[in-house]
Amino acid sequence: MRSGAKVAIVGGVFAVVASGVGYGGYNLYNGITGGDSTVGSQSDSAPKTGPVTAEEVSATAKDFLAAWAAGEPERAAQLTNDPVTAGPAVAAYREEAKVSKAVITPGTPVGATVPFTVRATISYEDVSKEWSYASELTVVRGQTTGRPLVKWQPSVLHPKLTAAGTLRTGVAKTAEVKAVDHDGVELTAEKYPSLRPVLAELRKRYGSKVDGTAGVETWIDSGSDTVPDTPLLVLRKGKPGTLRTTIDAGVQAAAEKAVKGFGQASVAAVEPSTGAIRAVANNPVTDFNVALQGQQAPGSTMKIVTAAMMMEHGLATPGSRVECPPSVSWMGVTFHNLNNFSIENGTLTDAFSRSCNTAFIKAIGPLDHKDIADTALGATARRWFGIGEEWNIGVGAWDGSVPESAGGETAASYIGQGKVTMSALNVASLSATAKNGGFRQPYLVAKDLDDREFAKAEPLPGEVARGLRLMMNEAATSRLGTATRAMAGVPSPKGAKTGSAEVDGQGRSNSWFTGYSGDLAAAAVVQSGGHGGDAAGPVVARVLRAG
């Protein structure tokens, strides 16, 4: 083995230790054929076919890890199925990430996949630090040579590394940031995991705007001005600058716990009187923040906007009698209520609290005569709720969208389907607007920190605001209200709206729920959660109780 690398076989588990790493030349023919190992070598006969064997998996993984640890990117690359891409990436591991020593310990192969752990030493100028993590590789058979090869993907080098990213070590791009909640409580990714992508983006955007100095770090450079880098290791701390956010640590903690009960769930909470974001949580936690950036059909939570539109155009008031048949058709598309229920001689409040789809779709008829049925919902959403305006909350966020529609999509949009897309934050803002009587753009950091513009909307007319609060309260407190069970125990004044959104190819609907209690509003979505009150409802209720 070259460059001082050693391979020890102990009970079927080997470790690769490389020190004094150098980039000596290597016979690429040996790399291609697997060196003097008989496994994977090819004779003059036709290339081998079929699944890779256990022996091929172990030997190929051993050779690749040895080359990687020895700092020989050419040799490592020739043991992959994409040497052109793999070579520079393995080279950058030493040159850009400044790895001076590595110990790689594979675990027991599972089929063609070999898990392994890396214990590395990173050295930059006068500072060194140990770095440990786990990853895995998969061995496949080469399509043309028949050789066993490592299936190349950047996550082999580090599980968070993508094709666009590069591992780097050096002086951090921005000063360290100590993010705190609105009362000064420190917010860390360790204590509040859902805030990890938020904190990373806040640092990138505002690190230069708060007092502090940059430290020495290892990170994944995203390669994009819009995607935050991913910090991996701090070799030497800088002096962090303090960044005050609108998060409430207690509400955030409740939100983190609430989403953990589901495989895929997101929740956001805002203060209606100000728009301050009090909590953002997702499970699982990914770099794409679903609670802020998700673009999903919000289901019947959209009836908050539809009801406002109906009042705006004089179609109904909370006490007006409306039709709620089991089903209704529009432009050849038939829509049903849950279990085909109907309400006899009911009001708009009854239809809202029990989430009658057909009553809201029937509103299309009168608006169609005015030739505004396809645009009225979007106009109301923008005019009073700020949906579709540019939201500058301090990190990346979706603004919500209620586009012009046609045919059956118009009917679907009135009940939160079709082309309507929102995030949990957008839907939380619907409740906040109803509670406050006017839209306040949600925000995470004060706008005077970077002089950004906030989105604006017209205040709700008094009768519309009172009507929405009456109907939302009925949904949250009446015997037949779809939100009553979930909102039991949530302090008054309170209101809520349930929703479920059908998704193509998905067996169960997404569960949506939004509500307010006092000066806190929240919304949650649970993927494949079914009825709004069953899954998303308890998530929102837990957050509201924490406020």
N, C-alpha and C positions, 0 to 999 in steps of 0.2 A: 504494500500500500504506500502511495506517495505522500509527500509533505508531512510525514510524521503521524499520519492517521493510523489508528489501530482498530481492529475489529475483534471483539472477544465474544465467543459463543458460550453461553452459560445456560444450560437447561433449555435450549432452543430459543433463548432470547439473546439478541446481540446488542451491543452498544457501540456507537461510532464516536471516537474521541479525536478531535482535530485541534492541534495547537501549533503555533508558528505557521499559520496557514499561508501557503503561497500558490501562485498560479503557474505551476510548471506545465510544460507541454504534455500532451498525452496522445498515445497512438489511437486515433479515432477508429481504426479498424477494430482494435480490441474493444473499444466502447460499443461499437455496433454489434459485435458478435458476443459480447459478454465476457471479454478477456479470456483467461484460461479456464473459466468455468465451463463445464460441459452442458449446464442447463441453459437453454435458449440458443445454443450455437447451432448453426445451420450447415448441413453438408451440401453436396451438389444436387441432392434430391429436391423435389418440389417443397415449397414452404409448408411448414406444419400448420394444420388447421384445428378447429375445435376449441373448446374452452381451455383457458390456461390451467395448468395443474398446480397443486399445492406446492410442489417443489419449485416450479417456475415462479410462483408468487413470492415465496420466501427469498430465493436467490436474486430476483430482479430488484425487490425492495432493498435487499442488503447492498447490492452494487450501487444503486442510485443514492441511498442515504450516505454511503461511504464517500461517494464523489462529491455530494453536496457538502458534507461536513469537512472534507479536505479542501474545500475552496476551489474545486476544479469544475467550473461551469460547463466547459465543452464536453467533458466526459459524462457529467450528469445529464446534460441535454440529449446526448445520443442514446440515453437509456429511456427516453420518453417518446411518445408518439407525436410530439410537436417540438423538435429541437430548436427551430428558428425562434420560437417564443420563449421556450424554457431557458435557453442559454443566458440571455440578457437578464432574465428575472433572477436566476440563481447567482449571477455575478453581482447584481445589485444588492443581494442579501448581505454580502461582505462589504462591498464598496460603498453603498449608500446607507445601509443600516449599521455599518461599523461593527459587525460581529467578528470578534477576534478569536473566539473559541466556541465550540459547540459539542455537546454530548447528546446523541440521539438514541433513544431507547424504544424500540418497537414493542408493541404488545402482540397478543395472539391474533393471527389473521382470521378474519371472518369471510370465508369464501375468497374472493379476489381482493378484498380490502384489508389493508394493514394499518392499524392505528399506531401512533407513536408519540412520544413526548420529546420535547426539545428543551435542554438546559443550556443556555448560551451566555456568553459574556460579551457585553457591549462596551466598547471603549471609545471615548471621544475626547481628544486633547488630554486634560489631566483628570478625567473622571471615568470610572468604570462601574458597571452594575450588572448583577445577575438577572437573567430574563428567562422565565419558564412558561411553556404553554404546550397544548396538545393539538395534534392535527392527524390527518390520515391520507393515505394514497390508495389508488386502485390500479391493479395490473390488468392490462388487456393484451390481446394478441394483435400484432401489427397487421394491417390489412394487406400489405403487399409482401412483406418479408416473412410473416408468420411468427416473428420473434415476440416473446413476452416483453412488454414495455409499460412503463408508468404512464397512465392516462394523465396528460398534463392539464392542470388547472391551477391558477394562482393560489387557491386555498391550501395547496400542498405545503407551500412555504409558511403560510399563516392562515388560520381559518377565516379571518376577516378581510383578507386581501382579495381584491377583485382585479379584473383585467385592466381596468383604468387606473388602478392605484399603484403606488410604489412605496416600499418600506424605506424610511429615512431616519437618520439620527443627526441631531445638530441643535443649534440654538432655535428654539421654537419661533414660529412665524409671528405669534402674538403674545402679549403679556398674559400671565396667568390671571384667572378671574376667580374670585370668591363670590359665588352667587348666593344671595340671601333672599328670604321671603319678605313680604311687606312689613313684617315686624322685626326683621334682622336675624332670623333663624337661618343658619347656613344650610344650603341645599347641596347635597352630594349625590352622585350616581350610585354610590354604595347603599345609601339609606333610602333613596327614592329612584329605583332603577328606571322608571319610565321617563325620567328627566334626562337620561344620558344623552340622547340626540339633541335635546333642547339646550342643555348646558354646552355641548360642543359647538352648536351654531351660535349661541350667545357669545361665546368666547371669540369665535371667528369674526363676528360682526362688531363687537364692542370692546374687545380686548385693548385696542389702541385708544379708546375713549375714557378709560378709567386708569387711575394711577397704578403703576406696577411695572415690573420688569420681567423679561422672558427668561425662562430656564433652559436647561438642556434636556431634550426629550427624544424618544423614539416614537414615530407616528406613521400612519398610513396616509401618504399624500394622495388626496382624492383625484388630483389632476383636473379639478374643476373649480371655478370661482364661486359656483352656486352650491356645491356639495361640501359640507364640512369635512375637514380631515378627521381621522380617528386616532386619538392619543392612545398609546400602548404602554409606555414606560417613562417615568420621570427619573432621569439620572441626577439632575441637580435642580432643585426648586428655584424658581424666580420669586419675586415679591408679588403676590397676587393683589390685583385691584378689586375693590368691592363693587359689585353690581347688584343693585336692588331690583328685584322683580315683584310682580303682583301676586305671585303664588302664596297661598296660605299653607304652611307646613302641615297643620292638622288636617285640613281638607285633602291635601295631596296624599297624606298617609292613608286616609280612608279610601281614596280613589284607587290607590295601589292595591289595597287589600280586596276591594270590590271586584276588580277585573280579574284577579287571580282565580276566581271561581269558574272561569270559562276558558275554553281553548283559544278563542279569538274574540276579544272584547276591547272596546275603547270608550272612554268617558271624558267629558270636559265640563268644567264648571266656571261660571262667570258671575260677577256682581252686577245685577241689573242697573243700579243707580249710577255706576261709573263705567262699566265695561271691563273692569279689571278681571283678568283670568286668574282664578283661584286654584285650579287643579287641571292637570292633563295626565291621563294614564292610559297605557296600552298593554295588552297581553296577547301575543308575545311582544317584547320590545325589539324594534328594528330601527334602522336608520330612516325608514319612511314612517313618519309620524301619522298614523291613521286618524287619530283623534283630531288633528289639525289639518291634515292634507287629504284625507279620504274623500273620494268622489263617488258616493253611493246613493241609491234611491232611498229617501227617508221614510217611505211609506206614509201611513196616516198621520204622522206628526205634522205633515204638510197641511193638514186640515186647519191648522191655526191660521195659515196664510189664506187658504181657500175661504174660510169663514169670514175673515177680514175683507176679502174681495167681495163676497156676497153682501156684506153690510155696506161696503163702499158704493156698490151699484144699486142699492135699494132692493135687492132680491129677497132679503130676509133679515130679521132681527132675532136675538136670542129667544124671544117669545113667539115668533111667527110659526104657524103650522107649515110643516114641510112633508113631502111624500117620502116614505122610506120603504119601497117594495123590496121583495127578496132579490130581484135582479133588474138590470136596466141595460139597454143597448144603445150604443152610439156609433154611427158610421159602420155598422156591421159587426161591431165588437161587443160582446156581452160581458157585463161585470156583475159580480155577486157579492152579497154580504157574507160574512162568516157564517157557515152552516145555513145559509139562505134565510136568516132571520129577517123579520120585518117589524116595523113600529106602526101601530094604528093611531091616527090622529095625534102624532107627536110633534114636538117643536124642534127648532134648530138646536136648542140646547140638548134635547133628548138624543138627537141624531149625533151630535158631537160627543156627548159623554159615552154613548154606546158604540161610537165609531161606525156609523152607518155609511157605507160607501155610496150607495145609490142616491141618497139625499144630496150629496155634494156633486155627483155627476149630473144630476138633473138641473143643476144651476147653469149648465152649458147652454141649454135651449134658449132662455131669454137673452143671453149674451150673444148667441149666434145670430139672433135677429138684428143685433146692433153691429154685427160684423167685427166683434172684438173677442170672441170666445177663445181664439188661439193665442191671443197676446195679453189678455186681461190679468191672468195669474202672474205672469212675469213682471208686468208693470206694477202690480201691488207689492210683490216681493221686493222689488228694487226701491219703490217710492217710500215705503213705510218700514221695511225690515232690513234694508241695506244689502240684500242678497244680489250679487252680481256687481256691486261696486268694488273698488280695489281696497282690500283689507291689508293694512300695514301693521301687523301686530307686534313686530319685533323679530320674528322668525318666519320661516316659510309657512304659508297657510292657504287653503283653498277658500275662495270668496263665495262659493255657492253659485249655482246656475239654474235658472228656470227659463229656458229658451222658448222661443215661439214654437208652437207645435201644430199638428194637423191631424185630422181624422181621429182614429181611435187613440192616438197618443195624447190628444188634448184631454180626453176623458181620463186617461191613465195619470196624467200630470196632476189633475185635481185631487187625486188621492195619493200623491207622492210617488208615482211610478213614471213610466215613459222616459223622457230625457232629463227629468229633474235630478240633480246630483248635489249632495251636501255632505259635510263632515259632521262629526259630533259637535264641534264648536259652533258650526252654523246653526244647528238645530237648538243647541243650548241658548243661542242668541235669540231665537224665535220666542222662547219662553221669557227670556229676560226683557225683550221688547214689550211683550204683552204685560208683564208685571210692572215695568217702569212707565209704560205709556209712551215710550219712544225709544228709538234705536240708539245705542251707545256702542261704537265699534269696539269689540274685544281687543285687549292689548296686554302684552306680557312685560314690557318695559316702557317707561315714560317716553312720550314722543319728543320731549325736549332734549333727550339724549342724542338724537340725530336729526331733529327737525323734520321728521317725516309727517306726511299728511294723513289724517284719519278720514275714513269713509264717513259720509253723512247721509241722513235720510230725514224725511219730514216726520214730525211727531204724529202719533196716532190721534185721530179725532177722539175726543173724550168718550163719545158713545161707543165707538169701536173698541177702545181700550177697556172700558167697563164691561162690554159684552164678552170680550175674549176672556177676561178674568172670571166672569160669572160662569162661562161654559167650562173653563179649565178647572174651576173649583168643583163644579158638578161632576166632572169626570173623575176627580180625585176623592170625592166624599159621598156621592149618592150610592144607593143600594145597588144599582145596575151599572154604575160607572166602571169602565174597563180599567181605570187606574186606581180604584179605591183600595183594593187589597194591598198593592205594592206601597201605597202612600200612607197606610195605617201607621200611626206612630210618628209621622213627620209633622212637625209643628206648623200651626196655622199662623198667618194666612198662607194658603197653599193652593196650587193648581197643577194640573198635569195633562198630558196627552200620550196615548199609546200609539204604536204603529208596528206594522209588519210589512216587509218588502220582499216580494218574490224575485228571485234571481234565476236566470236561465241556467239549467243544468244543475241546480242545487235542490236537493230533496226537500229541505225545510226553509221557510222564509227567514230572513234576517229580522231579529227582534230589535225594535226601536222604542225609546221612551224618553220623554222630556218633561221637566216639571220645575216648579220653584217653591221655595219656602222662605218667607221673610225676604232678605236681600241677597239671596243666592239662587241661581238657576243652573240646571245641569241637564245634560243629555247623554245617552249611552246607546251604543249599538253592539249587539252580540251576533256574530255570524252564525247562521243556522240555528238561532235561538228560539224560533217560533213566535208565539204571541208576545206582544210588547210587554205586557204586564208580568209575564212568566220569567223572563231572563233579564232584559235590560232594566225593567222596573226596579227590582231589588238593588241593582248597581246604583241607579240614580238616588233611590231612597237612602242608601247608606251614606252617600256623599252629602246629601241635603241635611241629614241628621248631624253630620260632623260640623256643619256650618253654624 
